[in-house]
């Protein structure tokens, strides 16, 4: 087998990459991996069919709040929280301090009382 790896170094590199990716995808803490270039997109894609269960699992492991990173260069970093204090802070105590887009502002117009 060593003659095979000596002749084909790209085989050794691809095997090492596979083992590294396999190790990173099988994290034991339950949190999604924020990859350098693609962010958490692989974890989201893998769990797309069970997104609510997955979010519940990793928020429990993260202590109720977590930042999911988007791809590099994109403004798609999302704070996900299930902490009742954070939800109350955003939606009741300081609703006006968090700007929303036009569409979301129209939906929540009733909530804000404007």
Protein Blocks (a to p, Z undefined) as FASTA:
>chain_A
ZZmmmmmmmlmmmmmmmmmmmmmmmccklpacddfklommlmmmmmmmmmmmmmmmmmmm
noopacddddehiacbccddfbfklmmmmmmmmmmmmccdfklmmmmmmmnoZZ
